């Protein structure tokens, strides 16, 4: 088993929480893991990106080469396109459809959607609306993780267990909100 994952978005969207959950789930499956993070100007709404490499064999580098990412999980659609050169030919993009417009020349969403439509394996979800409609507005990132579960190749139950471990200290309500979010994402991936 080998999976190279790029997680990307804008500061404050929960990218590093997704990375932590995936990492915990991978360790629960006795897999090797390496992670590299780029925070940039994350506190001011800037780009946040994390390389996450998971394998059943030892991993020598924490960086993902261009053309080799199996999955890009993006909390923001333009950020998914930014990392497109890293996606393998049969890789997956799982992205939010809601733009985070933080620059004056943000591309037109129809152009972004057209560019994403050229890729074979794309799941685009309005995670913000799903989260609000289900009274879990702070768990939109975990909805996206649920949609990515199949592409990640990690058992659903292992991700659930990882959520319990990662968020357990925050209380049962936070854990249950994130388990609910994971299930919403999984249901939307079909």
Backbone torsions as a table, in degrees:
resi	resn	phi	psi	omega
1	UNK	NA	133.1	176.0
2	UNK	-148.0	131.7	178.3
3	UNK	-144.3	123.8	175.3
4	UNK	-106.4	121.6	-171.2
5	UNK	-124.3	131.8	171.8
6	UNK	-109.0	125.0	175.4
7	UNK	-109.4	131.3	-177.2
8	UNK	-147.1	160.6	179.8
9	UNK	168.3	-152.0	-177.9
10	UNK	-117.5	148.3	-178.5
11	UNK	-49.0	132.6	177.7
12	UNK	93.5	-1.4	-177.8
13	UNK	-89.0	-5.3	176.3
14	UNK	96.5	19.9	179.3
15	UNK	-60.7	-46.5	-176.4
16	UNK	-69.4	-27.5	173.9
17	UNK	-66.8	-41.2	177.2
18	UNK	-61.3	-45.0	179.5
19	UNK	-59.2	-41.8	179.7
20	UNK	-63.6	-43.8	179.9
21	UNK	-63.9	-47.5	179.7
22	UNK	-61.7	-43.0	179.2
23	UNK	-60.9	-43.9	178.0
24	UNK	-62.5	-43.9	179.6
25	UNK	-63.9	-40.5	179.1
26	UNK	-64.7	-41.7	178.4
27	UNK	-65.4	-33.4	176.9
28	UNK	-67.8	-19.7	175.8
29	UNK	-96.9	11.3	-179.5
30	UNK	58.9	37.2	177.1
31	UNK	-97.8	156.5	173.6
32	UNK	-80.7	149.8	-179.1
33	UNK	-145.4	140.5	171.6
34	UNK	-133.9	142.6	-178.7
35	UNK	-138.3	139.7	173.0
36	UNK	-130.8	136.2	-177.6
37	UNK	-122.5	144.8	171.8
38	UNK	-124.3	114.0	-176.9
39	UNK	-90.9	-26.7	-179.9
40	UNK	51.7	-138.0	178.9
41	UNK	-95.8	48.4	-172.5
42	UNK	-58.9	-32.7	-178.6
43	UNK	-72.1	-12.0	-179.4
44	UNK	-115.4	23.5	177.7
45	UNK	83.3	21.1	-179.2
46	UNK	-88.0	177.8	-177.9
47	UNK	-62.8	133.5	171.5
48	UNK	-126.4	133.3	-177.9
49	UNK	-144.0	143.6	178.1
50	UNK	-136.3	131.1	170.6
51	UNK	-93.6	129.7	-179.9
52	UNK	-129.6	118.0	-179.1
53	UNK	-115.8	127.6	-177.3
54	UNK	-126.8	136.7	-178.7
55	UNK	-157.3	154.4	173.1
56	UNK	-80.6	-12.0	176.9
57	UNK	-110.9	157.8	177.9
58	UNK	-54.9	145.5	-178.4
59	UNK	-110.9	133.1	-175.4
60	UNK	-98.9	-22.8	-178.6
61	UNK	-131.4	147.2	178.5
62	UNK	-95.5	-0.4	-179.9
63	UNK	-101.8	146.7	-178.9
64	UNK	-98.9	128.6	179.9
65	UNK	-76.8	153.8	176.3
66	UNK	-57.1	140.1	178.2
67	UNK	77.2	11.6	-176.2
68	UNK	-125.2	0.1	178.8
69	UNK	-72.2	129.6	176.9
70	UNK	-79.3	-31.3	-176.0
71	UNK	-143.8	137.2	167.9
72	UNK	-117.8	118.9	176.0
73	UNK	-107.3	117.9	-173.8
74	UNK	-127.2	127.3	177.2
75	UNK	-78.7	-1.2	-173.6
76	UNK	-150.5	129.0	-171.4
77	UNK	-63.9	-37.0	178.9
78	UNK	-66.2	-35.1	178.6
79	UNK	-65.2	-33.7	176.3
80	UNK	-59.9	-41.9	179.6
81	UNK	-69.2	-33.3	179.7
82	UNK	-57.9	-36.5	-176.2
83	UNK	-99.0	8.7	179.9
84	UNK	-53.9	-37.4	178.1
85	UNK	-59.9	-18.0	-179.5
86	UNK	-88.2	-13.4	-175.9
87	UNK	-73.7	134.4	175.1
88	UNK	-72.3	164.0	-176.4
89	UNK	-58.2	-34.5	-179.8
90	UNK	-106.8	16.9	-178.4
91	UNK	-74.2	169.0	-177.6
92	UNK	-114.6	143.3	167.9
93	UNK	-114.9	124.8	174.1
94	UNK	-119.2	114.9	-172.1
95	UNK	-138.4	153.4	170.0
96	UNK	-72.0	147.5	176.5
97	UNK	-92.1	-5.5	-176.3
98	UNK	-92.2	117.6	179.9
99	UNK	-73.8	149.6	171.5
100	UNK	-109.4	91.9	-172.8
101	UNK	-82.5	100.6	-177.9
102	UNK	-122.5	8.5	177.2
103	UNK	-133.5	149.1	-176.0
104	UNK	-66.8	-26.7	-177.9
105	UNK	-107.0	36.6	178.3
106	UNK	-58.0	132.5	-178.2
107	UNK	-62.4	153.3	176.1
108	UNK	-62.0	135.0	-177.5
109	UNK	-61.7	-31.2	178.3
110	UNK	-65.7	-34.8	176.9
111	UNK	-68.1	-44.0	178.4
112	UNK	-61.3	-46.0	179.3
113	UNK	-62.4	-39.1	178.5
114	UNK	-64.4	-41.2	178.2
115	UNK	-65.3	-41.4	178.7
116	UNK	-68.4	-31.1	179.6
117	UNK	-66.4	-18.2	179.1
118	UNK	-76.7	-11.2	-177.1
119	UNK	-97.0	138.0	-175.5
120	UNK	-65.1	-43.7	-170.8
121	UNK	-113.9	89.5	-179.9
122	UNK	-131.7	132.6	168.9
123	UNK	-118.2	119.6	179.3
124	UNK	-120.8	121.8	-176.1
125	UNK	-127.3	146.7	172.2
126	UNK	-86.7	78.6	-175.0
127	UNK	-68.9	-29.0	179.4
128	UNK	-63.4	-47.0	179.3
129	UNK	-66.0	-44.3	178.2
130	UNK	-57.5	-42.7	-179.3
131	UNK	-65.3	-44.4	-179.1
132	UNK	-67.1	-44.1	-179.1
133	UNK	-63.4	-25.0	-178.0
134	UNK	-105.6	15.8	176.4
135	UNK	57.1	36.6	175.9
136	UNK	-133.9	55.5	-172.6
137	UNK	-60.9	-22.9	-179.4
138	UNK	-90.7	5.4	-177.0
139	UNK	-116.8	20.4	180.0
140	UNK	-58.4	-37.3	-179.7
141	UNK	-62.3	-35.0	-178.8
142	UNK	-76.0	-25.9	171.6
143	UNK	-60.6	-45.0	179.1
144	UNK	-63.0	-39.4	176.4
145	UNK	-61.1	-42.1	177.7
146	UNK	-60.8	-39.1	178.2
147	UNK	-67.9	-25.9	-178.5
148	UNK	-89.5	-9.9	-171.3
149	UNK	-51.0	-48.9	-177.5
150	UNK	-63.0	-42.9	179.9
151	UNK	-65.8	-29.2	-179.6
152	UNK	-71.7	-28.7	-178.9
153	UNK	77.4	20.6	177.4
154	UNK	-109.3	135.0	-178.5
155	UNK	-56.4	139.4	179.8
156	UNK	-55.6	-44.2	-178.0
157	UNK	-63.1	-32.7	178.4
158	UNK	-68.2	-35.8	177.6
159	UNK	-70.4	-40.4	175.0
160	UNK	-57.7	-46.8	179.1
161	UNK	-60.8	-40.0	179.5
162	UNK	-63.9	-40.3	176.9
163	UNK	-60.6	-43.6	178.6
164	UNK	-60.8	-41.1	-179.7
165	UNK	-70.4	-44.1	-175.5
166	UNK	-69.5	-42.5	-174.6
167	UNK	-101.0	-1.2	-175.9
168	UNK	-53.5	-38.9	-178.7
169	UNK	-69.9	-13.8	179.8
170	UNK	-90.1	-5.4	176.1
171	UNK	106.9	162.9	-176.0
172	UNK	-62.0	-36.9	-177.6
173	UNK	-63.4	-40.9	179.2
174	UNK	-68.7	-42.6	178.2
175	UNK	-60.2	-49.2	-177.4
176	UNK	-64.9	-36.9	177.0
177	UNK	-61.4	-40.6	-178.7
178	UNK	-76.4	-32.4	173.4
179	UNK	-64.8	-41.7	177.1
180	UNK	-61.9	-43.1	179.3
181	UNK	-62.3	-42.6	178.7
182	UNK	-59.3	-44.1	179.9
183	UNK	-65.2	-38.6	177.5
184	UNK	-62.0	-43.5	178.6
185	UNK	-64.8	-42.4	178.5
186	UNK	-61.1	-43.4	179.4
187	UNK	-64.1	-32.9	-177.9
188	UNK	-78.4	-16.8	-176.9
189	UNK	-73.8	-11.3	-176.6
190	UNK	-76.3	NA	NA
